[in-house]
Amino acid sequence: MSKNYGPQITIDGRGCQVHVLSIGQAVPPAFANLVTVDRGEGIQAAREVVRIAGGCKHISPEIVSAMPGYFREAFRTVDEDGNTVTEFRGTAFSGGTANLDGDGVVNDGMVTNMPAVLANAYPCIAMSTTPRTDIMALDGQTGGLIVDAYGGRIDFRQHAAMVVQQDPAEVLDWDGDLDIYLTLLEGWQMAGFKTAIIAMNGGGVTRDEIYGALKRGIPVIAVEGSLRETDAFIKAWRDGDWSATDEGVRENCQAIVDAADESLVKIVTINKPEELRAALVELGFLS
């Protein structure tokens, strides 16, 4: 029988830490400082944080099922024979939700599961921010922490998850954690960390993540062929074609693109981990 795997390194022996943040409060240091903790005995933290953003809507089932392998392959360097030379030792950051299969095992078919996938493969940190969009609940069978109206639960295989709410009584929309996590990335970058966003697929929230990152000078690795807003961004950035971008936000997005440094954007092809690896190396996430 299959089972849920865990991260290579242990931060809290109880499992995944859960932090709850109301808008206007400071991010708990215990959460923000995870990017600096040792990655095991004698293994210092690498000063890199990458946010994996987006979704998998309308992507073929074959590509979705290959996604964990795609990220595992990309987050290591290899020699001529394909043997690992260096592994990612930074922090993988994402939204925090997961879905279970019928046996109670996390189904790694979501972008938000990729930090846990990487933390199982490499000595890195997996963490997340997630907006609370409904009354939270504990699953009646598994006890999983559900944060939306559709059964989306926190991926407990991470080291830490932060649930963001308006306040104890009020919920947020799906973009409720966006400014908080971009501010975290910006702050880490100001402190000398390498930061970036990997964007795949996604809707309006992913679009706002991409352009919000560029506005703050945070690099974006856009995965071409992943469809929806990521491909719309690539068309606009590379080809100057804004036809796939909503007219209501087009002017603001174009102003951000016009002001952005060309070095901030890397375009890679879906299902080609060697291209994502090359972008991570170029941006300083792997050596």
N, C-alpha and C positions, 0 to 999 in steps of 0.2 A: 504493500500500500504506500502511495506517495505521501510525503509529509512536508510541512513548511520548514524551509531552511532559515538559518540565522546569519548574522554578520560574522566576519572573521574575528573582529575584536570586540571586547565587552567594555562598555562605559558604565552602565548601571546593571548590577547583577539581577535586578528584578525584570529587566526587559526594556521596552521602549518608554522613555520618559514622555509624559504628556503635559504640555504647558497650555494655559488658557489666557489669552490676551484680549482685553477690551480696547477699543479704539481710544487713543489718547494716553494709554499707558506705555511705559518703557518696556522694551523687549527684555525678558529676564536674562541676566548675564549667564546663567547656567545653560541657556539655549545658545546665545550668540557666541559664547566662548568655546563651544564644541569644535569650532574650526581650528583651535590651537592645541587640543589635547594630543598626547602621544598616541601613535597608532599601534601600540603594543610595546613590549619590553625592548628598549633600545631603538625603537622606530619613531623618529620625530615626525610631527605633522608637516605635510607639505602645504605651502601657503597658496592654495588654489581652491576656489569654490566655483562650481558650475551648476547652473540651474537648468533643469531639463523641463521644457514647457511644451504644452500642446495636447494633442489627442490622437485618436486612431480612426476617426469616423470616415467611412467609405474606403479605407485602405484595404487591400486584399487580405484575406485570412492568412495566406502564405507569408506575406510580409510581416503581419502582426505576430505570427508564431515565431518568426525569425528574429524579432526585435531584441529579445534578451541577448542572443548571441551576437547581434550587431553591436550592441553597446559593450559587451564584454571584450570583443575583439578590438574595438576602437580605443578602449582605455588601457592599452598596453602597447609598448613598442616591442618589435620582434627582430630577430636576426634573419639571415638569408634562408634558414631552414624553418622559419616560423616559430622558433622558440622564444619565450618571453625574455626580454632584456630588462625592461623597467615596467613597473605597475603603478597605477594611479593611487596616490596616497593623500589626496586632498579631501574635499567634501563634495558629495553629490547631493543636490538640493532639488526639491520638486514640490508639487502638490502632494497631499498625503493620502489620498483615497485608494482603496483596493476593493476588489470583488472576490468572493470565494466560489469554488466549484462545489459540487454536491457532496464531496468528502471533507469540506471544511479547509481545503488547501487554497492559498491565494493563487488566483489565475493571473499570470504575468502578461496580460494582454493590454495593459494600459501604460502610457508614458509615465504616470505617477509611480509605477512599481520599479522603475529602472534604478533609482538610488539603492533600493534593497538588493536588487540583482548585482549591482556593482560591489556593494559592501560584503556580499557573500563571496565574491570572487577575489577581491583585493582588500588590503588593509586601509580602507578609507571610511569616512563617516557618511552615514545616510541620514538626512533630516528633511523636514518639510514644514510648510505653512499651508493651512487649509481654512477657508472661511466657513463659519457655522451658518448654514442656510436654513436650518430648522431646529426644533427642539432636539437635543441630543438624546440618544437612547442606547441601551446595551442590548445586543442581540439576545433573544430568549434562549438560544441553544448554545452559542459559542461565547457570549459575553463581549463580543466585539463592539467597539465604540463607533456608533453610527452618527454622522454629522449632517446628513441631508435627508430629504424626504424619499429618496430612492434606494435606500439601503447602503449607500456608500460609506464604508468604514475606514478607520485609520489603518494604514499598513503597519502592523505591529512589529515588522521585521527591521524597522529603522532603529536608529539610536535615540532619536527625539522627534516629536511632532508638536507643532504649535497650532492650536485651534484659535482662530481669530473671530471675535464677535463684536457687535456694536456695543453691547453691554450685557449684563446677565439676563435682561428681559427681552432684548431685541436682536434679531438676526441680521445678516448681511446678504448681499447678492453674491454671485459667483466670482466677482472681481474684488471682493472685500479685503483680501489680503495683499493685493497687488502693490499698493504704495509701500506697505510695510516691508515686503521682501525686496523690492527694488532699493529701498533706503538701506536695508541691511547690506545688499551687494555693493552699493555705492560706498558705504562706510568701510567695509572690508577692503575695497579697492583703495580708498584713501589711506588705509593703514598699511598698504604695501602688498596686499594679496592680489593675485591674478583672479579676475572674475569674468564670467561669460554666461550667455544663455544659449542653449541648444533648442531651436524651435522646430517642431514637427506638426504638420496638420493644424488643427485647432480652429476655433471660431473667433468671435469678437474679443474675447478675453486674451487669447493668444496674440491677436493683432496688437492689442494695447500693451502687452508684455514686450513685444518686439520693438515697437516705436518708443515705449517708455524707457527701455534699456538704452537705445541709441541716443535718446535725449540726454541721458545721464552719462554718456560716454562709456557704456558697458558693451563689450563686443557681443555680436550675435552670430552664431553658426546656424544657418538656415538649411534645412534638409529638403532638397529639391525632389519632387515626385511624391511628396507626402500629402499633397492636395490642400484645398481650402486656403486659410489665411496665410500660411507659410509660403505656399506657391504664389499667392497674390502679391506678397511682399517681394518675392524674388523677381517677378515680372516688373514690378515698379522700380526696384533698386537697379537691376541689371539692364533692363530694356527700356525703362522710362514709360512703361505701359501701365496705366492706372485703371484700366477698364475692369479689373477684378476686385478693386477696392471700393467699398461703400462710398457713395458720393457725399454722405453726410460727414465723413471724417477725412475725405481725400485731401482737402486743402491743408489741414493740420499735419497729416502724415507726410505730405510732400515737403512742407517746410522743414520737418525734422530730417528728412532724407537730404535735402539741399544743404543743411548745415552740418551733416555728419561726415566725419573723416572716412575715406574709403577703406582704410585699414581695419575699421571696426567690423566689417562684414565678411564672413567666409561662407561660400555656398558649396555644399557637398551633396552627393547623390544618395538617395535612399537605398538601403541594402548593400552599400559599398563601404564597409567599415574602414578600409584603407584610406578613403578620402576624409572621413571624420577623424581618424587618427592623425593624418597629416595636418588638419586644421588645429587639432589640440596641441600638436608639437609646435606649430608655428606661433600659436598664442602663448606658449610657455607652460602648458598644463602637463606635458610629458617631455622627457628629455632622452 
